[in-house]
């Protein structure tokens, strides 16, 4: 059983007992959350029993548990223009939430 959910403007293929990193979600570590924006749901591994939403499935629900909220590794942004003495170096650390999928209801 697996599903495709949408959160933070991105789509993720998830299955039970799977851990994924998504953009920062509201909630404390250890709390339960539900993803109601389910785009696609499959009842078996081969994909023979498949339901596709337009754009979302109304009855489908994916429940998850927040494991931790942290910052990702630093990404360096460097701007440079030759012969103009222009150099700018910036760093950015994106916040993320690691969740474990506990159940998928179709």
Secondary structure, DSSP 8 states (H G I E B T S, - for coil): -EEEEEETTEEEEEETT-EEEEE--SS-TT-EEEE--EEEEESSTTSSSEEE-SSS-SS-EEEEEEEEEEE---EEEEEEETTTTEEEEEEE--EEEEEEEEEEE-
